[in-house]
Amino acid sequence: MVDVEARPPTRDSIPGVAGADDELRAKGLSNNSVGLLGSAVIGVSTVAPVYCLTSTLGPTVSEVGLQMPAIFLAGFLPMLLVAFAYRELNRAVPDCGTSFTWSVKAFGPRIGWMCGWGLVIATIIVLSNLAGVATSYFYLMLGELTGSADVAALDGNKPVHVLTCLAFIAIATVISYRGMTATKGVQYALVGLQLTVLALFVVMALVKARSGDFAGSIDFSWGWLNPFAVDSFKTFTAGLSLSIFMFWGWDACLTVNEETAGSSRTPGRAALLAMVVLIGSYLLTAIGTQMFAGVGERDLGLGNPETSDNVFAALADPVMGSGLGVLLFVAVLASAAASLQTTFIPVARTVLAMSTYQALPESYSRVNPRFRTPGRATVAAGIATGAFYAVMTFLSENVLIDTIYALGLMICFYYSITAFACAWFFRAELRTSTRALFLKGVIPVLGGLLLAAVFTKTLIDIWDPAYGSGSSVFGVGSVFVIGVGLLAVGGVIMLVMQRRSPAFFRGEVLTRSTPALVVED
């Protein structure tokens, strides 16, 4: 790998922007290699909708019962509002650093650095979790295909599980390293497969639910879409936290903006398109499964604690039959594998941008000259993910579980900062038109406030040792210790980098407050 020269782009190098900011730096990525559809597919893939559904349907029903579809709509709202903030910021500053770059330009280097750290550490946690899920479903699928319980039980063998997990991480790293062309080809197949199987599952669930042949089936009610029917505010926020996690990852569309045709406009449109696909999939699946299985705590009921962590494993054969049921296992594996691959995109490109602007060591700004990808950053993300998962698995599975529970804290952290950054960055434009006031001010701030409220409520809840695995440190919940601790680690690293890269932290590389750019509508 060799360095690719970073140079300021000309005004013409950022389509759609009149007077592009001369502080932005070209990073050597492959231009015009992703279109609208490809970008939207990357967003959907990173979210991993089929995996999210099988692991979240049960816990959500346990919290809110029949109001599960309403909770999905409630979780969609703040994400949609924040998506508008991302779209407007990308139109003005189409930089692959996204949240990091935008928050630096709005609030200064320290808040921006911590925002970038929140994205990076959240993504590393998700990557390790996805690799573990892909491994588990790999052996479950092999067990189904071979009819051997011993094969399925290999997932419970810790050394075998970890080695297989590391193999999945290595494969995903190689594909991501080879560039967007390789990524797109794999993603079209994997996303198409999982959405097709999910659609087949929903149709068959609805048909069988209406047949009246299953004792647990219930009729649809429009009241399921009413969030105000949830029993209590505490129950509502618990369900909302789960719902927000189900939408995380759509912003991967924006991190490939420098590689997208029409970099200032296409990524924002792709993000909104991905959000529409996700909410449609979630609502239809929630309604279909609820009508077929009900929300009881016995047998196939979605509230059954014995099957809540993997709903599709319990419903595959009853809904699709023994012949087609295995397809649902394949779909979950495809969902986790696809997301494992694309989730490398945001972390590698955020690290690339942070390094390019001297917020991280210069070595991570190197772009592979053949594949035009952030090669060193991608490999570093793969190594960090593998090491994190292996150490946590052998050290304590409770710590690994609690780390996943702490993920929501970091997601709300960097999303809310980005939303507020939009309003502050465009503050000089907010009085120029009604469109600017709402799309660049009111809507982003509202989204940021909602996520900040969830962040605060989660911070209070995870103080309780009963949250997550039930572990504690000096009487404080281990989820709190892990979540706040990981953010604190970022603060320590930032202080180290402040001594190594004083120019960035003095605001000499990216200006603390840049006048809003005028973008032609």
SEDOFI-775126 format. One record per atom (N, C-alpha, C): residue in three letters; x, y, z. Coordinates in steps of 0.2 Angstrom, whole numbers, plus 5000, padded with zeros to 4 digits. Layout:
<nodes>
ALAXYZ...
</nodes>
This chain:
<nodes>
MET500449945000MET500050005000MET500450065000VAL500250114996VAL500650174996VAL500150234997ASP500450294999ASP500050355000ASP499750374994VAL499150404994VAL498850434989VAL498850504991GLU499050554987GLU499050624989GLU498450654991ALA498350684996ALA497750714998ALA497750784996ARG497250814992ARG497350874990ARG496650914990PRO496550974991PRO495951004991PRO495551004984PRO494950984984PRO494650984978PRO494451054975THR494351054969THR494151124966THR493351124967ARG493051184965ARG492351194966ARG491951134961ASP492251124956ASP491951074951ASP491951004954SER492350994958SER492450924960SER491950904965ILE491450944968ILE490950924972ILE490250944968PRO489950904965PRO489350924961PRO488850954965GLY488551004962GLY487951034965GLY488051084971VAL488751094972VAL488851144977VAL489151204974ALA488851264976ALA489151324973ALA489651344978GLY490351344977GLY490851374981GLY490951314986ALA491251264984ALA491351204989ALA491951224994ASP491851205000ASP492351225005ASP493051205003ASP493551245003ASP494151235001ASP494551195006GLU494251185012GLU494651145017GLU494551065016LEU494051045012LEU493950975011LEU494450945007ARG494650885009ARG495250855006ARG495050795002ALA495250784996ALA495150724992ALA495550674995LYS495250604995LYS495650554999LYS495850494995GLY495750504988GLY495950454984GLY495450394983LEU494850404985LEU494350344985LEU494150344977SER493850284976SER493550274969SER492950314968ASN493050364963ASN492450404962ASN491950374957ASN491250394958ASN490750374954ASN490650294953SER490850254959SER490750184958SER490150154961VAL489750204964VAL489050184967VAL488550234965GLY487950204963GLY487350234961GLY486850244966LEU486250264965LEU485750274970LEU485550204972LEU485450154968LEU485150094970LEU485750054975GLY486350064972GLY486850034976GLY486950064983SER486950124983SER486950164989SER486450144994ALA485850134992ALA485250114996ALA485350044998VAL485550004994VAL485649934996VAL486149925001ILE486749965001ILE487249965006ILE486949995013GLY486450045013GLY486150065019GLY485650005022VAL485249975018VAL484849925020VAL485249865023SER485749845019SER486249795021SER486549805028THR486749865029THR487149875035THR486649865041VAL486049885040VAL485549875046VAL485349805047ALA485449765042ALA485349685043ALA484549675046PRO484049695042PRO483349695044PRO483149625046VAL483349565043VAL483049505045VAL483349485051TYR484049495052TYR484349475059TYR484049525064CYS483949585063CYS483649625068CYS482949605070LEU482549585065LEU481849565067LEU481849495071THR482249445069THR482249385073THR482449395080SER482949445081SER483149455088SER482849505092THR482349545089THR482049605092THR481349595093LEU480949555089LEU480249545089LEU480049525096GLY480349465099GLY480149445105GLY480249495111PRO480849525112PRO480949565117PRO480449625117THR480349655110THR479949705110THR479149695112VAL478949635110VAL478249605112VAL478249605120SER478849575123SER478849565130SER478749635134GLU478949695130GLU478949755133GLU478249795132VAL478049785126VAL477449825124VAL476849785121GLY476949725121GLY476349675119GLY476149695112LEU475449705111LEU475149715104LEU475349775101GLN475749825105GLN475849885102GLN476549885098MET476849825097MET477449825094MET477549865087PRO477049855083PRO477049895076PRO477049975078ALA476749995083ALA476750065085ALA477450085087ILE477750045091ILE478450055093ILE478950065088PHE478850015083PHE479250025077PHE479150095073LEU478550115073LEU478450175070LEU478750235074ALA478750225081ALA478950275085ALA479750285085GLY480050225084GLY480850225083GLY481050245076PHE480550245071PHE480750265065PHE480750345064LEU480350375068LEU480250445068LEU480850485069PRO481250475075PRO481850515076PRO482350495071MET482450435069MET482850415063MET482750455057LEU482150455055LEU481950495049LEU482150565050LEU481950595056LEU482150665057LEU482950675056VAL483350635059VAL484050635059VAL484250625051ALA483950585048ALA484150575041ALA484050635037PHE483550675038PHE483550745035PHE484150785036ALA484350785042ALA484950815044ALA485550795040TYR485650725040TYR486250705036TYR486150725029ARG485550725026ARG485450745019ARG485750815018GLU485450855022GLU485650925021GLU486450945022LEU486750905027LEU487450915028LEU487850885022ASN487650835020ASN487950805014ASN487950845008ARG487350875007ARG487350915001ARG487850975001ALA487951005007ALA488451055008ALA489151035009VAL489250975012VAL489950955014VAL489950875012PRO490050855006PRO490050785005PRO490750755006ASP490850735012ASP491450715015ASP491350645018CYS491750595017CYS491650525019CYS491750525027GLY491950575030GLY491950575037GLY491350595041THR490850605037THR490150625039THR490050655046SER489850615051SER489750645058SER490350675061PHE490950645060PHE491550675062PHE491650745059THR491650745052THR491850805049THR491350865050TRP490650845050TRP490150895051TRP490150925058SER490250885063SER490250905070SER490850945071VAL491450935068VAL492050975069VAL491851045066LYS491551045060LYS491451115057LYS490951155061ALA490451115064ALA489951155068ALA490151165075PHE490451125079PHE490551135086PHE491351135088GLY491751125083GLY492451125085GLY492751055085PRO493451045086PRO493850985085PRO493650935091ARG493550955097ARG493450905102ARG492850875102ILE492250905101ILE491650875101ILE491550835095GLY491850865089GLY491850825083GLY492250755084TRP492850765087TRP493250705088TRP492850645092MET492550665097MET492150625101MET491550595097CYS491250635093CYS490750615089CYS490950555084GLY491550565081GLY491850515077GLY492050455081TRP492250465087TRP492450405091TRP491850365093GLY491250395094GLY490650365096GLY490450315090LEU490450345084LEU490350305078LEU490850245077VAL491450255078VAL491950205077VAL491850145082ILE491750165088ILE491750115094ILE491050075093ALA490550105091ALA489850075090ALA489950025085THR490250045079THR490350005074THR490749945075ILE491249945079ILE491649895081ILE491249845085ILE490849865090ILE490449825094ILE489949785089VAL489649825085VAL489149795080VAL489449735076LEU490049755073LEU490449705069LEU490549635073SER490749645079SER490949585083SER490249545084ASN489749575085ASN489149545087ASN488849515080LEU488849545075LEU488649515068LEU489049455066ALA489749455068ALA490149395066ALA489949335070GLY489749355077GLY489549305081GLY488849275079VAL488349315077VAL487749295074VAL487849255068ALA488249275063ALA488349235057ALA488649165059THR489049165063THR489349095065THR488749055068SER488349075073SER487849035076SER487349015070TYR487149055066TYR486649035061TYR486948995055PHE487648995055PHE487948955050PHE487948885052TYR488048865059TYR488048805061TYR487248775062LEU486848825064LEU486148805064LEU485848785057MET486048825052MET485848805045MET486148735043LEU486848725045LEU487148665043LEU486748605047GLY486548615053GLY486248565057GLY485548545054GLU485148605051GLU484548595048GLU484648555041LEU485148575037LEU485248535031LEU485448465032THR485948455037THR486148385038THR485748345042GLY485248375046GLY484848345051GLY485248315057SER485848345058SER486248325063SER486248375069ALA486048355075ALA486048395081ALA486748405083ASP487248355081ASP487948365083ASP488248425079VAL488048435073VAL488348485069VAL488048555071ALA487448555073ALA487148615076ALA487448635082ALA487648585086ALA487948595093ALA488648625093LEU488948625087LEU489648645086LEU489748725088ASP489148755087ASP489148825089ASP489248835096GLY489148785100GLY489248795108GLY489948775110ASN490348755105ASN491048735106ASN491448805106LYS491648835111LYS491948895111LYS492548905106PRO493048865106PRO493548875101PRO493348865094VAL492948825093VAL492648815086VAL492248875084HIS491848905088HIS491448965087HIS491849025086VAL492349035090VAL492849095089VAL493249085083LEU493449025081LEU493849015075LEU493449035069THR492849005069THR492349015063THR492149095063CYS492049125068CYS491949195069CYS492549235066LEU493149215067LEU493649255065LEU493749245057ALA493549185055ALA493549175048ALA493049215044PHE492449225047PHE491949265044PHE492249345044ILE492549365049ILE492849435049ILE493349445044ALA493749395043ALA494349395038ALA494049395031ILE493549355030ILE493249365023ILE492849425022ALA492549455027ALA492149515026ALA492749575025THR493249565028THR493749615028THR494049615021VAL494249555018VAL494449555011VAL494049585006ILE493349565007ILE492849595002ILE492849675002SER492849695008SER492849775009SER493449805007TYR494049765008TYR494649795005TYR494749804998ARG494349754994ARG494349754987ARG493949804984GLY493549844988GLY493249904985GLY492549894984MET492249954981MET491449954981MET491249914976THR491549894970THR491349854965THR491249784968ALA491649754971ALA491649694974ALA491049694979THR491049744983THR490549754989THR489849754986LYS489749794980LYS489049794977LYS488749724975GLY489249694971GLY489049624968GLY488749574974VAL489149574979VAL488949534985VAL488249554988GLN488249624989GLN487649644992GLN487049644989TYR487049654982TYR486449644978TYR486149574979ALA486549524979ALA486349454980ALA486049444987LEU486449464992LEU486249444999LEU485649485001VAL485649555000VAL485049585001VAL484449564998GLY484549554991GLY483949524987GLY483649454990LEU484149414992LEU483949354995LEU483549365002GLN483849405006GLN483449405013GLN482849445012LEU482749495008LEU482149525007LEU481549485004THR481849444999THR481349394996THR481049345000VAL481549315004VAL481249265009VAL480849295014LEU481049355017LEU480649395022LEU479949405019ALA479849425013ALA479249435009ALA478849375009LEU479149315007LEU478749255007LEU478549235014PHE478949245019PHE478749225026PHE478149265028VAL478149335027VAL477549375029VAL476949355025VAL476949345019VAL476349325015VAL476049255018MET476549205019MET476249145021MET476049145028ALA476349195033ALA476049205039ALA475349235039LEU475249285035LEU474649315034LEU474049265032VAL474249225027VAL473749175024VAL473549125029LYS474049105033LYS473949055038LYS473549085044ALA473749145046ALA473349175051ALA472649185050ARG472449205044ARG471749215042ARG471349145040SER471749095040SER471449025039SER471049005045GLY471249025051GLY470949005057GLY471148935059ASP471648905056ASP471848845058ASP472348835064PHE472548895066PHE473048895072PHE472748935078ALA472848905084ALA472448925090ALA472748995092GLY473349005091GLY473649075093GLY473549125089SER473249115083SER473149175078SER472649225081ILE472749285079ILE472249345081ILE472149385075ASP471649425075ASP471449465070ASP471849535070PHE471949565065PHE472249625064PHE471849685067SER472149735071SER471849795073SER472249855072TRP471849905070TRP472249965069TRP472549995075GLY472249975081GLY472449995087GLY473249975089TRP473449925085TRP474149905086TRP474649965084LEU474350015080LEU474850065077LEU474750125082ASN474450125087ASN474350175092ASN474850175097PRO475450225097PRO475950215102PRO475650245109PHE475150275109PHE474850305116PHE474450245120ALA474450195117ALA474050135120ALA474550095124VAL475250115124VAL475750075128VAL475550095135ASP475650045140ASP475450045147ASP475750105151SER476450115150SER476750165154SER477350195150PHE477550255152PHE478150285149PHE478750245149LYS478850215155LYS479450165156LYS479450115151THR478850085150THR478850025145THR478950055138PHE478650115137PHE478750145130PHE479450155128THR479850185133THR480550205132THR480950135131ALA480750085135ALA481150025134ALA481049995127GLY480449995125GLY480249975118GLY480550015113LEU480550085114LEU480850135109LEU481650115108SER481950105114SER482650095113SER482850035109LEU482449975109LEU482549925105LEU482349945098SER481849985097SER481650005090SER482150045087ILE482450085090ILE483050135087ILE483650095085PHE483750045089PHE484349995087PHE484249965081MET483549945079MET483349915073MET483549955067PHE483550015068PHE483650065062PHE484350085061TRP484850065066TRP485450095066TRP485850065060GLY486250105056GLY486650085051GLY486450115044TRP485850145043TRP485650175037TRP486150225035ASP486550255039ASP486950315037ASP487650285034ALA487650225033ALA488250195029ALA488150225022CYS487550245019CYS487450275013CYS487850335012LEU487950375018LEU488250435017LEU489050435017THR489250375021THR489950375021THR490350355015VAL489950335010VAL490150315003VAL490050374998ASN489950435001ASN489750494997ASN490250514992GLU490950504994GLU491450524989GLU491550474984GLU491250414985GLU491250364979GLU490650354976THR490150394977THR489450394974THR489350444968ALA489050424963ALA488950474957ALA488450524960GLY488550584959GLY488150634962GLY488250644970SER488850654972SER489050644979SER488650684984SER488450744981SER488050794986SER487350774987ARG487050744982ARG486350724982ARG486150654983THR486450614979THR486250544979THR486250504986PRO486850514990PRO486850484996PRO486250495001GLY486050565001GLY485450575005GLY484850545003ARG484750544996ARG484150514993ARG484150434995ALA484750404994ALA484850334996ALA484650325003ALA484850365007ALA484650355015ALA483950355016LEU483550405013LEU482850405014LEU482550345011LEU482750325005LEU482450265001LEU482650205006ALA483150195009ALA483350135013ALA482850135019MET482750195022MET482250205028MET481550185026VAL481350195020VAL480650175018VAL480650105017VAL481150075014VAL481149995014VAL481149965021LEU481549995025LEU481649965032LEU480949965036ILE480650025036ILE480050035040ILE479449985037GLY479449985030GLY478949945027GLY479049865029SER479649845029SER479849775030SER479649765038TYR479849805042TYR479749795049TYR478949795051LEU478549845048LEU477849845050LEU477549785047LEU477649765041LEU477349705038LEU477549645042THR478149635044THR478349575047THR478049575054ALA478049635058ALA477749635064ALA477049615064ILE476649645059ILE475949625059ILE475849555057GLY476249535052GLY476149465050GLY476249415056THR476849425059THR477049375065THR476549385070GLN476249445072GLN475849455077GLN475149415076MET474949425070MET474249395068MET474349315068PHE474949285066PHE475049215066PHE475149185073ALA475549215077ALA475749185083ALA475449215089GLY475149275088GLY474949315094GLY475549335099VAL475349355105VAL475849385109VAL475849345116GLY475649285116GLY475649245122GLY476349225124GLU476349205130GLU477049185133GLU477149105133ARG476749065129ARG476748995128ARG476748975121ASP477048915120ASP477048885113ASP477348935108LEU477048955103LEU477348995097LEU477249075099GLY476949085104GLY476749155106GLY477449205106LEU477349265103LEU477949305102LEU478249325109GLY477849315114GLY478049335121GLY478349275125ASN478449225122ASN478749165125ASN479449175126PRO479749175133PRO480449195134PRO480949145131GLU480649085130GLU481149035128GLU481349035120THR480849075117THR481049085110THR481149155108SER481149205113SER481149275111SER481749305108ASP482349265109ASP482949295107ASP483049265099ASN482649225097ASN482649205090ASN482049175087VAL481549225086VAL480849215084VAL480849175078PHE481249185073PHE481149155066PHE481349075067ALA481749065072ALA481948985072ALA481348955075ALA480948985079ALA480348945081ALA479748945076LEU479749005072LEU479149005067LEU479348985060ALA479948965059ALA480148945052ALA479748885049ASP479748835053ASP479348775050ASP478548785051PRO478348805057PRO477548815057PRO477348865051VAL477648915050VAL477448965045VAL477548935037MET478148915036MET478448905029MET478448825028GLY478348785033GLY478448715032GLY479148685032SER479248625033SER479848595034SER480348605028GLY480048605022GLY480448605016GLY480648675015LEU480248735016LEU480448795015LEU480748835021GLY480648805027GLY480848835033GLY481548855034VAL481948805031VAL482748815031VAL482948885027LEU482448905023LEU482648965019LEU482649025024LEU482249025029LEU482349075034LEU482949075038PHE483249015039PHE483949015042PHE484449045038VAL484349025031VAL484849055026VAL484749135026ALA484149155026ALA484049225026ALA484349265032VAL484249235038VAL484649265044VAL485349265043LEU485649215041LEU486349205039LEU486549255034ALA486149265029ALA486349315023ALA486349385026SER485849395030SER485749465033SER486349485037ALA486549435042ALA487149445046ALA487749455042ALA487849415037ALA488449415033ALA488549475029ALA487949495026ALA487949555022ALA488149615026SER487749625032SER487949675037SER488649675039LEU488949615040LEU489649615043LEU490049645038GLN489949635031GLN490349665026GLN490249735025THR489649765025THR489549835024THR489749875030THR489649845036THR489749885042THR490549905042PHE490949875038PHE491649895038PHE491649965035ILE491249985030ILE491250045026ILE491250105031PRO490750115035PRO490750175039PRO491350185044VAL491550125047VAL492150135052VAL492750145048ALA492950115042ALA493550125039ALA493550195036ARG492950225033ARG493050285030ARG493050345035THR492750335041THR492750385046THR493450385049VAL493850325050VAL494550325052VAL494950365047LEU494850345040LEU495150375035LEU495150455035ALA494550485036ALA494450555036ALA494750585042MET494650555048MET495050575054MET495750575053SER496050525050SER496750525049SER496950585044THR496550585038THR496750635033THR496750705036TYR496250725041TYR496250785044TYR496650795051GLN497150745051GLN497650745057GLN497350735064ALA496750705064ALA496450685071ALA496650615073LEU496950575069LEU497250515070LEU497850505067PRO498250455068PRO498950445065PRO498850445057GLU499350475054GLU499350485047GLU499350425043SER499550365046SER499650305042SER498950275040TYR498450295044TYR497750275042TYR497450315036SER497750365034SER497550395028SER497750365021ARG498150315022ARG498350285016ARG497850245012VAL497750255005VAL497250225001VAL497650174997ASN497350114996ASN497650064992ASN497550094984PRO498150094981PRO498150124974PRO497750084969ARG497750014970ARG497349974965ARG496649974966PHE496349964973PHE495649954974PHE495350024976ARG495750074977ARG495550144979ARG495050134985THR495350094990THR494950094997THR495450115002PRO495150125008PRO495550145014PRO495850075017GLY496350045014GLY496549985015GLY496749975022ARG497250015025ARG497450005031ARG496950015037ALA496450065036ALA495950075040ALA495450015040THR495349985035THR494949925034THR495249865038VAL495849855037VAL496249795040VAL496249815048ALA496349875050ALA496449885057ALA495749875060ALA495149895056ALA494549875059ALA494349805060GLY494649765055GLY494549695055GLY494949665061ILE495549685062ILE495949655068ILE495649675074ALA495449745075ALA495049765081ALA494449725083THR494049715077THR493449675078THR493549605081GLY494049565077GLY494249495079GLY494549495086ALA494949545088ALA495249535094ALA494749555100PHE494349605099PHE493849615103PHE493349555105TYR493149525099TYR492649475100TYR492949415104ALA493549395102ALA493949335105ALA494049345112VAL494349405114VAL494449425121VAL493849425125MET493349455123MET492749455127MET492449385127THR492449345122THR492149285122THR492449235128PHE493149235127PHE493449195132PHE493549225139LEU493549295139LEU493549325146LEU492849315150SER492349345147SER491749335150SER491149355145GLU490749305144GLU490149315140GLU489649365142ASN489649375149ASN489249425152ASN489449495150VAL490149505150VAL490349565147VAL490249585140LEU490249525136LEU490049535129LEU489349555128ILE488949525132ILE488249535131ILE488049615134ASP488349635139ASP488249695142ASP488549755137THR489049735133THR489349785128THR488849795123ILE488449745121ILE487949745116ILE487449795118TYR487249785125TYR486749825128TYR486949895128ALA487549915129ALA487849975129ALA487850015122LEU487749975117LEU487750005110LEU487250055109GLY486650055112GLY486150105110GLY486350175113LEU486750175118LEU487050235121LEU487450275116MET487950235113MET488350265108MET488050285102ILE487550245100ILE487150265094ILE486850335095CYS486450335100CYS486050405102CYS486550455102PHE487150445105PHE487650495106PHE487850525100TYR488150495095TYR488350525089TYR487850545084TYR487250515084TYR486750535080TYR486450605082SER486350605089SER486050675091SER486550725090ILE487250715091ILE487650775090ILE487650795083THR487650745078THR487550765071THR486950805069ALA486350785072ALA485750815071ALA485850895073PHE486150905079PHE486150975082PHE486751005078ALA487250975075ALA487751005071ALA487451035065CYS486851005062CYS486551025056CYS486251095057ALA485851105063ALA485551165064ALA486051215065TRP486651205069TRP487151255070TRP487551275064PHE487651225060PHE488051235054PHE487751285049PHE487051275049PHE486651315044PHE486251375048ARG486451385054ARG486151445057ARG486051505054ALA486551525049ALA486451585046ALA485951585040GLU485751525038GLU485251515033GLU484551505035LEU484451495042LEU483751475044LEU483251525043ARG483351585042ARG482851645041ARG482751655034THR483151625029THR483151645022THR482551615019SER482251555021SER481651525018SER481351475023THR480751455022THR480351415026THR480651345025ARG480851325019ARG481251255018ARG481851255022ALA482251305022ALA482851305026ALA482751305034LEU482251335036LEU482051335043LEU481851265045PHE481451235042PHE481251165044PHE481751115042LEU481951105036LEU482451055034LEU483151055037LYS483351115039LYS484051125041LYS484051145049GLY483451165051GLY483351185058GLY482951145063VAL482251155062VAL481751125066VAL481751045066ILE481751015060ILE481750945060ILE482350915063PRO482950935061PRO483550905064PRO483550915072VAL483450975074VAL483450985081VAL482950935085LEU482350935082LEU481850885085LEU482050815085GLY482450795080GLY482650725080GLY483250715085GLY483650775085GLY484250765090GLY483950765097LEU483450805099LEU483150805105LEU482850735107LEU482450705103LEU482250645104LEU482750595106LEU483250595102LEU483850545103LEU484250565109ALA484250625111ALA484650645117ALA484150625123ALA483550625122ALA483050605128ALA483150525129VAL483250495123VAL483350415124VAL483950405127PHE484550445125PHE485150435128PHE485150445136THR484850495138THR484750515145THR484450465149LYS483850445146LYS483450385149LYS483850325150THR484150305144THR484550245144THR485150245150LEU485450305150LEU485950315155LEU485750305162ILE485150325163ILE484850315170ILE484650245171ASP484350215166ASP484150145167ASP484750095168ILE485350105164ILE485850055164ILE486250065171TRP486150115175TRP486450125181TRP486250065186ASP485650035184ASP485449985188ASP485749915186PRO486049885191PRO486449815190PRO485949765187ALA485349775187ALA484849725184ALA484849725177TYR485049785174TYR485049795167TYR485549755163GLY485349715158GLY485849675154GLY485849605157SER486549585158SER486649525161SER486549515169GLY486449575172GLY486449575179GLY487049585183SER487649595179SER488249605183SER488349675185SER488749685190SER488849755192SER489649765194VAL489849825195VAL490449845197VAL490449895203PHE490549875209PHE490449925215PHE489749945215GLY489249905214GLY488549915214GLY488349955208VAL488749975203VAL488450005197VAL488449955192GLY487849965188GLY487749915182GLY488349905178SER488549845176SER489049845171SER488949875164VAL488349875162VAL488149905156VAL488349985156PHE488150015162PHE488350085163PHE489150095163VAL489450045166VAL490250055167VAL490550045160ILE490249995156ILE490549985149ILE490350045144GLY489750065144GLY489550115140GLY489950185141VAL489950205147VAL490250265149VAL490950255149GLY491250195150GLY491950185150GLY492250185143LEU491850155138LEU492150165131LEU492150235129LEU491650275131LEU491650345129LEU492250375132ALA492350365138ALA492950395142ALA493650375139VAL493650305136VAL494250285133VAL494350335127GLY493850345123GLY493950395118GLY494150465120GLY493950485126GLY494250545128GLY494950545130VAL495150485132VAL495950485134VAL496350485128ILE496050445123ILE496450445116ILE496450505113MET495950545114MET495850615111MET496450655114LEU496550655121LEU497050695124LEU497750675121VAL497850605120VAL498450585117VAL498550615110MET498050615106MET498150645099MET498150715100GLN497950745105GLN497950825105GLN498750845106ARG499150795109ARG499850815110ARG500250795103ARG499950745100ARG500250725093ARG500050775087SER499450795088SER499250835082SER498950895084PRO499350945087PRO499051005090PRO498651045085ALA498851045078ALA498551085073ALA497851075072PHE497651015072PHE496950995072PHE496551025078PHE496851015084PHE496451035090PHE496451105091ARG496951145087ARG496851215087ARG496451245082GLY496051195078GLY495651225073GLY495951245067GLU496551225066GLU496851255060GLU496851205054VAL496551145055VAL496451095049VAL495751105046LEU495251095051LEU494551105049LEU494251165054THR494051215050THR493751275054THR493251265059ARG493251295064ARG492751285070ARG492051305067SER491951355064SER491351375062SER491351405055THR491151365050THR491151385043THR490451415041PRO490451465037PRO489751495034PRO489451435030ALA488751435031ALA488451385027ALA488551395020LEU488551335016LEU488651345009LEU487951345005VAL487951385000VAL487351394996VAL487351334991VAL486751294992VAL486751234987VAL486151254983GLU486151244976GLU485651254972GLU485151194972ASP484551214973ASP483951164974ASP483751134967
</nodes>
